[in-house]
Amino acid sequence: MNDTLGAIVIVAALAVALLCLVAAIRNRPPDLSHYVGVALVEVAALVLTVGAVVAMIGGDRPTEVGTFVGYLFTFLALPPVAVSLARLEPTRWGSVILTVAMLVMPVLVARLGQIWEATGA
C-alpha cells in the first residue's frame, strides 16, 4: 500500500474534520464546502484503493486478504454514508456526523497499513 497516498487521505480527512468541527461549534449545519471536502477525501480514498488493488493483482498481498478487503469496503463506504446522514440532519448534528466520519478515515488508513504490513509471524 502506498504510504504517500495514505498520508494524503489522512491530512485531507483531518482538514475536513476541522472544518466541520468549527461549523458544529458555531451551531451551523454542513454547507457545500463541507460536502465538497468530503467528496475530495472520497476521491483520495478511491485512488488509494485502486493503488492497493493494483498492488494485490501484481502479487503484493496483505497477510489477511479478507480483513483487508473488508476494511477497504468500509473505507470507501464511510464518506457517502456520512453525507447521506448529514443531509438527513440539517442541523449542527449534521456537521458533527461529518466530523466524526472524517476522524474515522485516518484510523481506517492506519488500520489498512497495519494489515498490509503484517507479516503473520
Salt bridges, closest charged atoms under 4 A:
ASP31 OD1 - HIS34 ND1 2.85
